[in-house]
């Protein structure tokens, strides 16, 4: 029995190959004749092998957490880049000023040529008139200061009254005659979307709160983010692109940047919630 006590004390060192040759031989000789000590050694090895499975599980969780966190960072960087691109390329209306445009007449056409500061021309046809809208962008103001002049041509046989659309005052007559009494109003669609998104956010958040209170069971963070992240991302996208002044004269351009930015914010919130969930687990 005394020898067994000695061998049991030596077994941990034996497994780690930390014994001298003489001690190792002593343990091996003892194991050949003692089933009890041999079984202890085998049981310790089995326990050790079983304990590696939770460690493998933890390692996989850590890898998932790292992966989701990396995706969240990439989505955040993408959202920031989209915001910068939208800031540089969003149309900025130019109110009428002297020498903003010149009108050239020939036998069959009118040509309206704008100054080099104009990046692009937008126009809207109504039943009675055509409204011109010249704009610039921050990108062109910084990097394209010597732009070629923009122009638009009107055929006399299809000509309506042509007005230059001001956003802060009545339109300016470009081609035609008479008194100007009408103007185009900005689109209010993004104001509606902003209200719907923020109301939707609070309604879904309240529904989640009630569900957790009644069932006394909390939803996981990724599920909550999946549900309330959509309306929240849309609201943040609208505010980021339009600010508090949501009416727009350029709905297509604004809509494009709002959708892309909202998607980037939504992916960021989802991946971040998944990373936090993996870390908690």
Buried (B, 14 or more C-beta within 10 A) or exposed (E): EEEEEBBBEBBEBBEEEEBEEEBBEBBEEBBEEBEEBBEBBEEEEEEEEEEEEEEEEEEEBEEBBEBBBEBBBBBBEBBEEBBEBBBBBBBEBBEBEEEBBEEEEEEEEBEBBBBEBBBBBBBEEEEEBBBBBBBBBBBBBEEEEEBEEBBBEBEEEEEBBBBBBBEEEBBBBBBBEEEBEEEBEBBEBBBEBBEEBBEBBEEBBEEBEEEEEEEEEEBEBBEBBBBBBBBBBBBBBBBBBBEEEBBBBBBEBBBBBBEBBBBBBBBBBBBBBBBBBBBEE
